[in-house]
Amino acid sequence: ISFFSEAFAALDLAEKRFSMVTKYRVQLLKLHDRALHRSYGSGELKLAHLVCNQLGALASPLSGVDMDLKVEASLRHVRTLLAAEQFSEATSVAHLLFCMCYKFNMQVESASVLLLLAEIYKESGNAIFGLPYVLASLSLCQSFNLDLLQATALLTLAELWLHLGVGHAKHALALLYQSLPIILGHGGLELRAGANLAIAKCHLAILDFSGWFLLSVNKFNCIILQMHILILTMPTSLTVSAEPDTVLDPLWQAAKEFKVLE
């Protein structure tokens, strides 16, 4: 956690030293992140939409100018729509964004958009349609040595396999362990928490615990759900008691990281 405190301190220092426009842009990015992490309230989502519009307004209307800012604003717009469960709108905006990235040969950004499309299909309950997008993203990541984004794509691929049925849980877990060193070493809080949560879900699915899918209902309720699993791991339980630490350790770590984000 201390590393993230240092990062926020560096960000505050950057705000003071940069120009007013750059400072305003950094403030908008921080505000949008905060709104999304607290998006369980409709008011926070409205704020996130507003921030996306303000961020996009900073970019030049000329084609090919301020492309990094335009892509950033569009990516955040898609994530906001995804948080609001407006899957159709999120898909449409993401497809338009990918076309723009492809037109201007923005390969790294294209990989991010493809991964985001896979995430949309996963969250909308259409995991099978997300597989081509995450595989395409992985291919770009490997071509351009995008290690952290590749690890993130492996996490998404594992989650997609898990959503296709408990029979794929062991394969999903293998993908997660493959991505874990990079995620734990270089990933942010949300990415690390998501990886730990996915590992717990895989172990529960492998142990044939029928309630594993509940862990995807609300990330910020991990601590409450962990209490339920603790009860299930008592000696009287025949479900998860065989290897409780394999479930509880990553779940507890995810709960702590999500709590910090909250």
Helices and strands as residue ranges (DSSP letters): H 2-17, H 20-37, H 42-57, H 67-83, H 87-103, H 107-123, H 127-143, H 147-163, G 166-168, H 169-186, H 189-206, G 212-216, G 219-221, H 222-232, H 244-261
